[in-house]
């Protein structure tokens, strides 16, 4: 069974094919409220015979922007010329090589929220291998383009994140 996109999703966005995930894959992503399924494409492999590292960053990006789409209209001003989000940092820890053919499920969640930022975690799980292929996190900062500096998250930002997560994420330390 294919779940239809949630409110705020693009009609062209990735579909969630939960029925195609094995119980093992589903268990590895159980704590991630947003999951997208992506095919591993032949052209993503490099001369070493496995999916190139930069492709994992694209997998993270696709899942992250699916999460952003689900935040929907509750985010006042996000995506306008005045206010938006910027990616402040990104890490990726490779756990297992991917090869064609395969499908990956990419989970995204917000693990902590600060005054002007939040931490998103990503996990890439191989259907063929039945295990985690990569994990990473990104630090997202609210940004005011008029003043060219960071700005505070507003209450609707926090409420939209909590609605997706099913709880208020912990407060960031530091």
C-alpha positions as CSV (number, residue, x, y, z in Angstrom):
1,X,0.0,0.0,0.0
2,X,1.3,3.4,-0.9
3,X,0.6,6.3,1.5
4,X,-0.5,9.5,-0.2
5,X,1.5,12.7,0.5
6,X,0.6,14.5,3.7
7,X,-0.8,18.1,3.7
8,X,2.0,20.4,2.5
9,X,3.6,17.7,0.4
10,X,4.2,18.5,-3.2
11,X,2.0,16.4,-5.5
12,X,5.3,15.6,-7.3
13,X,7.1,14.6,-4.1
14,X,8.3,11.2,-3.1
15,X,5.7,8.7,-2.1
16,X,6.0,6.6,1.0
17,X,5.9,2.9,0.1
18,X,5.6,1.5,3.6
19,X,4.2,-1.8,2.3
20,X,7.5,-2.4,0.4
21,X,9.6,-2.2,3.5
22,X,10.6,-5.4,5.2
23,X,10.0,-5.6,9.0
24,X,13.8,-5.3,9.5
25,X,14.0,-2.0,7.5
26,X,10.8,-0.7,9.2
27,X,12.3,-1.5,12.6
28,X,15.5,0.4,11.8
29,X,13.4,3.5,10.9
30,X,10.8,3.2,13.6
31,X,11.8,6.5,15.4
32,X,11.8,8.6,12.2
33,X,8.5,10.3,11.4
34,X,9.4,11.1,7.8
35,X,10.6,8.3,5.5
36,X,11.1,8.4,1.8
37,X,12.0,5.4,-0.5
38,X,14.5,6.0,-3.3
39,X,15.9,3.7,-5.9
40,X,19.6,3.3,-6.1
41,X,20.4,4.3,-9.7
42,X,23.3,2.7,-11.7
43,X,24.7,6.2,-12.5
44,X,25.2,6.9,-8.7
45,X,28.0,4.3,-8.5
46,X,31.6,5.4,-8.9
47,X,34.7,3.8,-10.2
48,X,35.1,1.9,-6.9
49,X,31.8,0.0,-7.8
50,X,29.6,1.4,-5.0
51,X,27.4,4.5,-4.6
52,X,29.5,7.6,-4.4
53,X,29.6,9.4,-1.0
54,X,28.0,12.6,-2.3
55,X,24.9,10.7,-3.3
56,X,24.2,10.0,0.4
57,X,24.1,13.7,0.9
58,X,21.5,14.0,-1.8
59,X,19.5,11.2,-0.2
60,X,19.6,13.3,3.1
61,X,18.5,16.4,1.1
62,X,15.5,14.6,-0.5
63,X,14.2,13.3,2.8
64,X,14.9,16.7,4.6
65,X,12.9,18.6,2.0
66,X,10.1,16.1,2.3
67,X,10.1,16.9,6.0
68,X,10.1,20.7,5.2
69,X,7.1,20.2,2.9
70,X,5.2,18.5,5.7
71,X,5.9,21.5,8.0
72,X,3.5,23.2,5.6
73,X,1.9,26.6,5.9
74,X,2.3,26.7,9.7
75,X,5.7,28.3,9.1
76,X,5.1,32.0,8.8
77,X,7.5,33.5,6.3
78,X,9.8,30.5,5.7
79,X,10.8,30.3,2.1
80,X,10.3,34.0,1.5
81,X,13.0,36.5,0.6
82,X,13.0,37.8,4.1
83,X,13.2,34.6,6.2
84,X,14.4,31.1,5.6
85,X,16.6,28.3,6.7
86,X,20.2,27.7,6.0
87,X,22.3,24.6,6.4
88,X,25.0,25.4,8.9
89,X,26.7,22.0,9.1
90,X,26.4,18.4,7.9
91,X,28.0,15.1,8.9
92,X,27.7,11.7,7.3
93,X,28.9,8.4,8.7
94,X,29.1,5.6,6.2
95,X,28.2,2.2,7.6
96,X,27.8,-0.1,4.5
97,X,28.5,0.3,0.8
98,X,25.4,0.5,-1.5
99,X,25.3,-0.9,-5.0
100,X,22.8,-1.1,-7.9
101,X,20.2,-2.6,-7.8
102,X,18.7,-1.6,-4.4
103,X,16.2,0.7,-2.8
104,X,16.9,2.8,0.2
105,X,14.6,4.2,2.8
106,X,15.7,7.5,4.2
107,X,14.4,8.6,7.6
108,X,14.5,12.1,8.9
109,X,13.7,13.5,12.4
110,X,14.4,16.6,14.5
111,X,16.3,15.4,17.5
112,X,16.8,18.8,19.3
113,X,15.6,22.4,19.0
114,X,17.4,25.6,20.1
115,X,16.4,29.2,20.1
116,X,17.4,29.8,16.5
117,X,18.3,26.3,15.2
118,X,17.4,22.7,15.2
119,X,19.3,19.4,14.7
120,X,17.9,17.0,12.1
121,X,19.1,13.3,12.0
122,X,19.0,11.2,8.8
123,X,19.3,7.4,8.4
124,X,19.7,5.6,5.1
125,X,18.7,1.9,5.2
126,X,19.4,-0.5,2.3
127,X,16.5,-2.8,1.5
128,X,18.8,-5.4,-0.1
129,X,21.2,-5.5,2.8
130,X,18.6,-5.0,5.5
131,X,20.9,-2.7,7.4
132,X,21.9,0.9,7.9
133,X,24.1,2.2,5.1
134,X,24.7,5.7,6.4
135,X,23.7,8.1,9.2
136,X,24.2,11.8,9.6
137,X,22.9,15.0,11.0
138,X,22.4,18.5,9.8
139,X,22.2,21.7,11.8
140,X,19.5,24.1,10.4
141,X,19.5,27.7,11.4
142,X,16.7,30.2,10.9
143,X,18.0,33.1,8.8
144,X,16.9,36.7,8.2
145,X,17.9,37.7,4.7
146,X,17.1,41.4,5.4
147,X,19.7,41.6,8.2
148,X,22.0,38.9,6.8
149,X,22.0,37.1,10.1
150,X,20.4,34.4,12.2
151,X,16.9,34.9,13.7
152,X,14.9,33.1,16.3
153,X,12.5,30.3,15.5
154,X,8.9,31.4,16.0
155,X,6.2,29.5,17.9
156,X,4.6,28.2,14.7
157,X,8.0,26.7,13.7
158,X,8.2,24.8,17.0
159,X,4.5,23.7,16.9
160,X,4.9,22.3,13.3
161,X,8.0,20.4,14.2
162,X,6.3,19.0,17.4
163,X,3.3,17.9,15.3
164,X,5.4,15.9,12.9
165,X,7.5,14.4,15.7
166,X,4.5,13.6,17.9
167,X,6.3,15.4,20.8
168,X,8.4,18.4,21.6
169,X,12.0,17.6,20.8
170,X,14.5,18.2,23.5
171,X,16.1,21.5,23.9
172,X,19.6,21.8,22.4
173,X,22.5,22.2,24.8
174,X,25.0,24.9,24.3
